[in-house]
Amino acid sequence: QVQLVESGGGLVQAGGSLRLSCVFSGSIFSKNVMGWYRQAPGNQRELVATITSGGIINCADSVKGRFTISRDNAKNTVYLQMNNLKPTDTAIYYCNLSQYGTNYWGQGTQVTVSS
């Protein structure tokens, strides 16, 4: 079994910053993809950013230049540094681990950006 524990959400004014963290435990394979997704009220869950075990990054156009994803393989942790936050970034953020076709999800952390 794989467990994901995420933290770092909160309330911030537009233009501010937050850093999300997600710690993985359990059967983590050497080849995998870690990432962040978000879901706003009334909307579908959408991809924010992913990073492969080889360090290849994919980001949504809406966050490019503002958000940075990174990972520490020794600590089994993925991070999301969010700068210049906008009210449209308000959502529940979920971390994700994908390995060999199986997806694992964190419990979600709320990010609220006020104008």
Residue frames as a rotation matrix with the C-alpha (Angstrom) as fourth column:
GLN 1
0.573 0.820 0.000 0.00
0.820 -0.573 0.000 0.00
0.000 0.000 -1.000 0.00
VAL 2
-0.542 -0.676 0.499 1.04
0.677 -0.704 -0.217 3.58
0.498 0.221 0.839 -0.70
GLN 3
0.382 0.602 -0.701 0.25
0.880 -0.468 0.078 6.44
-0.281 -0.647 -0.709 1.65
LEU 4
-0.346 -0.415 0.842 0.38
0.635 -0.764 -0.115 10.14
0.691 0.494 0.528 0.75
VAL 5
0.316 0.376 -0.871 0.36
0.891 -0.434 0.136 12.95
-0.326 -0.819 -0.472 3.32
GLU 6
-0.218 -0.327 0.919 0.24
0.722 -0.688 -0.073 16.53
0.656 0.648 0.386 2.02
SER 7
0.302 0.226 -0.926 0.44
0.840 -0.522 0.147 19.86
-0.450 -0.823 -0.347 3.78
GLY 8
-0.694 -0.711 -0.115 1.11
0.627 -0.675 0.388 23.56
-0.354 0.197 0.914 3.24
GLY 9
-0.220 0.688 0.691 -2.24
0.716 -0.367 0.593 24.95
0.662 0.625 -0.412 2.13
GLY 10
-0.438 0.117 -0.891 -3.77
0.747 -0.505 -0.433 28.07
-0.501 -0.855 0.133 3.56
LEU 11
0.712 0.689 0.132 -5.19
0.683 -0.637 -0.358 31.53
-0.162 0.345 -0.925 2.94
VAL 12
-0.406 -0.879 -0.251 -3.09
0.682 -0.474 0.556 34.10
-0.608 0.055 0.792 1.12
GLN 13
0.404 0.496 -0.769 -3.66
-0.108 -0.809 -0.578 37.41
-0.908 0.316 -0.273 -0.66
ALA 14
0.927 -0.039 0.373 -3.20
0.374 0.171 -0.912 37.74
-0.028 0.984 0.173 -4.41
GLY 15
0.588 -0.791 0.167 0.48
-0.457 -0.496 -0.739 38.01
0.667 0.358 -0.653 -5.25
GLY 16
0.319 -0.436 0.841 1.53
-0.899 0.143 0.415 35.94
-0.302 -0.888 -0.347 -2.26
SER 17
-0.241 -0.545 -0.803 3.25
-0.689 0.679 -0.254 32.56
0.684 0.492 -0.539 -2.09
LEU 18
0.570 0.313 0.760 2.69
-0.744 0.588 0.316 29.11
-0.348 -0.745 0.568 -0.61
ARG 19
-0.467 -0.713 -0.524 4.70
-0.817 0.574 -0.054 25.89
0.339 0.403 -0.850 -0.63
LEU 20
0.669 0.724 0.166 2.94
-0.743 0.644 0.185 22.53
0.027 -0.247 0.969 -0.68
SER 21
-0.563 -0.825 0.047 4.62
-0.826 0.560 -0.070 19.29
0.032 -0.079 -0.996 0.40
CYS 22
0.684 0.720 -0.117 3.61
-0.714 0.693 0.096 15.66
0.150 0.017 0.988 -0.05
VAL 23
-0.422 -0.812 0.404 5.38
-0.879 0.475 0.038 12.73
-0.223 -0.339 -0.914 1.60
PHE 24
0.424 0.497 -0.757 5.00
-0.704 0.706 0.070 9.25
0.569 0.504 0.650 0.13
SER 25
-0.407 -0.536 0.740 5.44
-0.837 0.543 -0.068 5.97
-0.365 -0.646 -0.670 1.99
GLY 26
0.558 0.573 0.600 5.04
-0.326 0.817 -0.476 2.31
-0.763 0.070 0.643 1.12
SER 27
0.098 -0.473 0.876 5.94
0.653 0.695 0.302 0.50
-0.751 0.542 0.377 -2.09
ILE 28
0.666 0.003 -0.746 7.48
-0.399 -0.844 -0.359 3.24
-0.631 0.537 -0.560 -4.21
PHE 29
0.643 -0.410 0.647 9.00
0.688 0.681 -0.252 1.92
-0.337 0.607 0.719 -7.44
SER 30
-0.312 -0.901 -0.302 12.08
0.580 -0.432 0.691 3.40
-0.753 0.041 0.657 -9.10
LYS 31
-0.935 0.076 0.347 10.14
0.275 -0.463 0.843 4.57
0.225 0.883 0.412 -12.18
ASN 32
-0.090 0.926 -0.367 7.20
0.958 -0.020 -0.286 6.80
-0.272 -0.377 -0.885 -11.36
VAL 33
-0.463 0.056 0.885 5.57
0.357 -0.902 0.244 10.18
0.811 0.429 0.398 -11.84
MET 34
-0.380 0.337 -0.861 4.72
0.861 -0.212 -0.463 12.51
-0.339 -0.917 -0.210 -8.97
GLY 35
-0.670 0.159 0.726 2.42
0.411 -0.735 0.540 15.45
0.619 0.659 0.427 -9.42
TRP 36
-0.774 0.467 -0.427 -0.12
0.179 -0.485 -0.856 17.95
-0.607 -0.739 0.292 -8.23
TYR 37
-0.554 0.719 0.418 -3.74
0.579 -0.027 0.815 18.34
0.598 0.694 -0.402 -9.32
ARG 38
-0.946 0.277 -0.171 -6.41
-0.050 -0.643 -0.764 20.76
-0.321 -0.714 0.622 -8.18
GLN 39
-0.457 0.874 0.167 -10.18
0.757 0.284 0.588 20.95
0.466 0.395 -0.791 -8.08
ALA 40
-0.964 0.226 0.139 -12.22
-0.260 -0.904 -0.339 24.14
0.049 -0.363 0.931 -7.64
PRO 41
-0.467 0.858 0.215 -15.90
0.038 0.262 -0.964 24.07
-0.884 -0.442 -0.155 -6.62
GLY 42
0.541 0.818 -0.196 -18.07
-0.249 -0.067 -0.966 23.01
-0.803 0.572 0.167 -9.54
ASN 43
0.364 -0.504 -0.783 -15.08
-0.928 -0.122 -0.353 22.12
0.083 0.855 -0.512 -11.70
GLN 44
0.928 -0.154 -0.338 -13.31
0.100 0.980 -0.173 18.92
0.358 0.127 0.925 -12.68
ARG 45
0.587 -0.808 -0.044 -9.96
0.145 0.052 0.988 17.97
-0.796 -0.586 0.148 -11.26
GLU 46
0.958 -0.285 -0.005 -7.18
-0.085 -0.268 -0.960 19.38
0.273 0.920 -0.281 -13.44
LEU 47
0.401 -0.900 -0.169 -3.47
0.901 0.421 -0.104 18.82
0.165 -0.111 0.980 -13.78
VAL 48
0.934 -0.235 -0.268 -1.19
-0.126 -0.922 0.367 21.47
-0.333 -0.309 -0.891 -12.28
ALA 49
0.237 -0.912 -0.336 2.27
-0.939 -0.127 -0.318 19.96
0.247 0.391 -0.887 -12.72
THR 50
0.992 -0.030 0.119 4.04
-0.002 0.965 0.264 16.60
-0.123 -0.262 0.957 -12.83
ILE 51
0.200 -0.974 -0.105 7.64
-0.979 -0.196 -0.050 15.48
0.028 0.113 -0.993 -12.49
THR 52
0.776 0.041 -0.630 9.03
-0.205 0.960 -0.190 12.09
0.597 0.276 0.753 -13.50
SER 53
0.861 -0.507 -0.042 11.62
0.290 0.422 0.859 10.05
-0.418 -0.752 0.511 -11.62
GLY 54
0.075 -0.849 0.523 14.08
0.997 0.062 -0.042 11.30
0.003 0.525 0.851 -14.25
GLY 55
-0.450 -0.265 -0.853 13.29
0.514 -0.858 -0.005 14.94
-0.731 -0.441 0.522 -13.52
ILE 56
-0.838 0.223 0.498 11.15
0.405 -0.356 0.842 15.74
0.364 0.908 0.208 -16.58
ILE 57
-0.667 0.555 -0.496 8.54
0.242 -0.468 -0.850 18.40
-0.704 -0.688 0.178 -15.73
ASN 58
-0.583 0.607 0.540 5.16
0.589 -0.142 0.795 19.13
0.560 0.782 -0.275 -17.26
CYS 59
-0.771 0.310 -0.556 3.16
0.306 -0.585 -0.751 22.19
-0.558 -0.749 0.357 -16.17
ALA 60
0.240 0.910 0.337 -0.25
0.930 -0.116 -0.350 23.54
-0.279 0.397 -0.874 -17.04
ASP 61
-0.258 -0.334 0.907 -0.11
0.712 -0.700 -0.055 26.73
0.653 0.631 0.418 -19.10
SER 62
0.618 0.648 0.446 -2.06
0.191 -0.673 0.714 28.59
0.763 -0.356 -0.539 -16.42
VAL 63
0.958 -0.260 -0.122 0.74
0.099 -0.099 0.990 28.18
-0.269 -0.961 -0.069 -13.86
LYS 64
0.362 -0.874 0.323 3.88
0.904 0.244 -0.352 28.34
0.229 0.420 0.878 -16.00
GLY 65
-0.221 -0.571 0.790 6.27
0.273 -0.814 -0.512 30.96
0.936 0.102 0.336 -14.71
ARG 66
0.137 0.350 0.927 4.56
-0.757 -0.566 0.326 31.06
0.639 -0.746 0.188 -11.31
PHE 67
0.806 0.203 0.556 4.62
-0.529 0.668 0.524 27.49
-0.265 -0.716 0.645 -9.93
THR 68
-0.121 -0.880 -0.460 7.63
-0.862 0.323 -0.391 25.19
0.493 0.349 -0.797 -9.59
ILE 69
0.923 0.377 0.079 7.45
-0.374 0.826 0.423 21.45
0.094 -0.420 0.903 -8.93
SER 70
-0.139 -0.983 -0.116 10.39
-0.819 0.180 -0.545 19.55
0.557 0.019 -0.830 -7.46
ARG 71
0.881 0.404 -0.244 11.08
-0.218 0.807 0.549 16.23
0.419 -0.430 0.800 -5.76
ASP 72
-0.114 -0.867 0.485 13.51
-0.989 0.054 -0.137 14.76
0.092 -0.495 -0.864 -3.26
ASN 73
0.304 0.266 -0.915 13.83
-0.434 0.894 0.115 11.05
0.848 0.362 0.387 -3.98
ALA 74
-0.688 -0.626 -0.367 15.80
0.070 0.446 -0.892 10.36
0.722 -0.639 -0.263 -0.79
LYS 75
-0.909 0.388 0.152 12.88
-0.271 -0.272 -0.923 11.71
-0.316 -0.881 0.352 1.23
ASN 76
-0.663 0.688 0.296 10.10
0.743 0.555 0.374 10.42
0.093 0.467 -0.879 -1.07
THR 77
-0.040 0.578 -0.815 8.70
0.524 -0.682 -0.510 13.93
-0.851 -0.447 -0.276 -1.16
VAL 78
-0.326 0.022 0.945 7.29
0.877 -0.365 0.311 16.17
0.352 0.931 0.100 -3.88
TYR 79
-0.427 0.091 -0.900 6.92
0.512 -0.796 -0.323 19.94
-0.746 -0.599 0.293 -3.51
LEU 80
0.106 0.424 0.900 4.95
0.917 -0.391 0.077 22.67
0.384 0.817 -0.430 -5.24
GLN 81
-0.595 -0.338 -0.729 6.25
0.571 -0.816 -0.089 26.21
-0.565 -0.469 0.678 -4.82
MET 82
0.175 0.775 0.608 3.46
0.965 -0.258 0.051 28.63
0.196 0.577 -0.793 -5.74
ASN 83
-0.661 -0.440 -0.608 4.35
0.522 -0.851 0.048 32.28
-0.539 -0.286 0.792 -6.36
ASN 84
-0.907 0.320 -0.273 2.30
-0.410 -0.815 0.410 35.24
-0.091 0.483 0.871 -7.55
LEU 85
-0.740 0.657 0.145 -0.91
0.614 0.747 -0.254 33.48
-0.275 -0.099 -0.956 -6.59
LYS 86
-0.830 0.554 0.065 -4.17
-0.395 -0.665 0.633 34.55
0.394 0.500 0.771 -8.20
PRO 87
-0.296 0.805 0.514 -7.78
-0.812 0.071 -0.579 34.16
-0.503 -0.589 0.633 -7.02
THR 88
0.517 0.492 -0.700 -8.28
-0.820 0.518 -0.242 31.68
0.243 0.700 0.672 -9.87
ASP 89
-0.464 -0.728 -0.504 -5.74
-0.432 0.683 -0.589 29.40
0.773 -0.056 -0.632 -8.16
THR 90
-0.389 0.387 0.836 -8.22
-0.894 0.062 -0.445 28.82
-0.224 -0.920 0.322 -5.33
ALA 91
0.339 0.436 -0.834 -8.91
-0.591 0.788 0.171 25.08
0.732 0.435 0.524 -5.13
ILE 92
0.718 -0.216 0.662 -8.26
-0.425 0.618 0.662 21.90
-0.552 -0.756 0.352 -3.21
TYR 93
0.192 -0.768 -0.611 -4.82
-0.926 0.065 -0.373 20.64
0.326 0.637 -0.698 -4.22
TYR 94
0.883 0.137 0.449 -4.14
-0.278 0.924 0.264 16.91
-0.378 -0.358 0.854 -4.36
CYS 95
-0.207 -0.954 -0.217 -0.77
-0.913 0.108 0.394 15.22
-0.352 0.280 -0.893 -4.70
ASN 96
0.854 0.509 -0.104 -0.51
-0.491 0.726 -0.481 12.14
-0.169 0.462 0.871 -6.88
LEU 97
-0.359 -0.901 0.242 1.80
-0.642 0.427 0.636 9.19
-0.677 0.073 -0.732 -7.45
SER 98
0.774 0.545 -0.322 1.52
-0.599 0.470 -0.648 7.20
-0.202 0.695 0.690 -10.66
GLN 99
-0.415 -0.906 0.088 3.50
-0.820 0.414 0.394 4.02
-0.393 0.091 -0.915 -11.20
TYR 100
-0.997 -0.069 0.023 2.87
-0.047 0.853 0.520 1.25
-0.055 0.518 -0.854 -13.72
GLY 101
-0.581 0.812 0.058 -0.69
0.094 -0.004 0.996 2.36
0.809 0.584 -0.074 -14.39
THR 102
0.126 0.605 -0.786 -1.77
0.917 0.232 0.326 2.71
0.380 -0.762 -0.525 -10.76
ASN 103
-0.227 -0.107 0.968 -2.64
-0.011 -0.994 -0.112 6.10
0.974 -0.036 0.225 -9.24
TYR 104
-0.116 0.137 -0.984 -2.50
0.977 0.193 -0.088 7.06
0.178 -0.972 -0.157 -5.57
TRP 105
0.072 0.302 0.950 -3.97
0.237 -0.931 0.278 10.28
0.969 0.205 -0.139 -4.14
GLY 106
-0.917 -0.351 -0.192 -3.46
0.300 -0.286 -0.910 12.42
0.264 -0.892 0.367 -1.08
GLN 107
-0.296 0.844 -0.448 -6.28
0.905 0.097 -0.415 13.73
-0.307 -0.528 -0.792 1.09
GLY 108
0.204 0.316 0.927 -6.14
0.699 -0.710 0.088 17.24
0.685 0.630 -0.366 -0.39
THR 109
-0.374 -0.306 -0.876 -5.15
0.819 -0.552 -0.157 20.60
-0.436 -0.776 0.457 1.04
GLN 110
0.622 0.757 0.200 -7.14
0.773 -0.553 -0.312 23.82
-0.126 0.349 -0.929 0.61
VAL 111
-0.685 -0.726 -0.065 -5.54
0.688 -0.673 0.272 26.83
-0.241 0.142 0.960 -1.07
THR 112
0.506 0.861 0.042 -7.55
0.851 -0.491 -0.189 30.06
-0.143 0.131 -0.981 -0.95
VAL 113
-0.683 -0.715 0.147 -6.34
0.729 -0.656 0.198 33.25
-0.046 0.243 0.969 -2.65
SER 114
0.333 0.804 -0.493 -8.16
0.749 -0.543 -0.380 36.49
-0.573 -0.243 -0.782 -1.86
SER 115
0.074 -0.233 0.970 -8.23
0.852 -0.490 -0.183 39.52
0.518 0.840 0.162 -4.16
